Amino acid sequence: MENTLGKTLRAMRMTQQELAARIGVSKGFVSEIVSGKKRPSVETLQSIAEALDISIDTFWGTSVAPGFSDEVTDFQPTDPIRTDLAHMFRRHGQNLHFYQMTSAAPGFALLEGDVVAVDFGRTAKPGEIALFEELDDFGESRKIVARWFDPWLERGEPAKAPTSLKESARIVMRGPVVGSARGIIG
């Protein structure tokens, strides 16, 4: 738990002091939780999760689809939002597709509900965050956001091990994530 909280704070660029102020405890108490010296109560974990705008499941590693906490769904913006997104990402060309995060990927500073823009017109470079699609044995697919280090995928949840593309021929890169937007959906 301590590694997850520390990494989440770093990804969100939040200090232990800021978190402590949000949940009404001392910075020292937060520091002891992060370092593993103290085990917080469920109530404290819930307060932390609410302050960070993440699911409490993040601390237990039981978020949506184990290993895929960085899962996304297709996002079809309405006209005013589509116009805003097109303006925000206009320098990336016309081949953009938008996806919404179904849960947080703290390793990439992405929160549940964030919208990511993916450029289907080019291939991601090693080290870039990209959208990948995985097919299962039943022909179903799920889309995930991961950092690509050929041939490895690094997940957005710090506790998850990297995946080798060579070991999973059913994962296909769709394109690099060229940006994200937060708070555009009411």
C-alpha positions, 0 to 999 in steps of 0.5 A, a space after each residue: 500500500 505504501 508504494 501505491 500511495 507514494 507513487 500516486 502522490 508523485 504522479 499527481 504532483 501532490 505533496 504529503 503536506 497537501 494530502 494531510 491538509 485535505 484529509 485533516 491529519 498531520 504530515 507526519 502521519 501521512 509520511 508514516 503511511 507512505 513509508 509503511 510504518 503505520 497502517 491506516 484504518 479503512 476510514 482513513 483510506 477512504 478519506 485518502 481515496 476521496 481526496 485523490 479522486 481515486 477508487 479505494 480499490 487502488 490501494 488493494 490492487 483490485 481495480 477494474 480488470 486486474 492488470 488493466 487498471 489503465 483500461 479505456 472505453 470509446 468516447 463519442 463527444 457531443 458537439 460542444 465537447 468535440 469542438 473543444 477537443 478538436 481545438 485542444 489537439 489541432 496540431 495532431 492532425 485529423 486522425 484522432 480518436 478519443 477514449 475515456 479512462 474507466 479507472 485511474 492510471 496513477 503512473 501516467 497521472 491519469 484519473 478515472 473519467 479523463 479523456 485521452 486523445 489517440 493519434 491513429 495516424 502514427 506509431 508510438 515511439 519507444 517510451 511513449 504512452 499509447 493505446 493498445 487493444 487486447 483480444 481474448 480467446 472469445 474475440 472480445 477486446 479491451 483497450 488499455 493505455 500503457 507505456 511502450 518499451 519495445 517489446 514491453 508494455 508498462 502499465 499505468 498502475 505501479 504495482 502491475 508487472 510489465 507485459 511482453 508483446 512477444 509473449 502475447 501476440 493478441 495485443 495490437 498498438 493502435 497509436 500514441 496518446 497525444 494528450 489528455 483532458 480532465 473535467 470536460 464531462 459534467 
